[in-house]
Amino acid sequence: MRYDGDIMMSRAQIAFDPETQRRARRRASDMGVSLAEYVRRLVARDLAAPQRAANPAAVFDLGASASSDIAANKDAMLAEAFTSNRRQPRRRIA
């Protein structure tokens, strides 16, 4: 992240209990950033726009099934798919 003249940072003071501060400093160190940068990233992630939940109804009525009943005929359909792509067995030369 680069800060130039257009971005003004403001200071904030926060208090951690000793164990939380130790663990947060350790995590920041593992990430190769300062504690301040670690906290900024956490706040930015928390304030980011929430992901829209997918609407399950979007997958229904996408196409015409032409009266096929996959639930009843799945075994036959799978067998047909496997046999149609099956290569002819190799003949061994003796």
Secondary structure, 3 states (H helix, E strand, C coil): CCCCCCCCCCCCCCCCCHHHHHHHHHHHHHHCCCHHHHHHHHHHHHHCCCCCCCCHHHHCCCCCCCCCCHHHHHHHHHHHHHHHCCCCCCCCCC
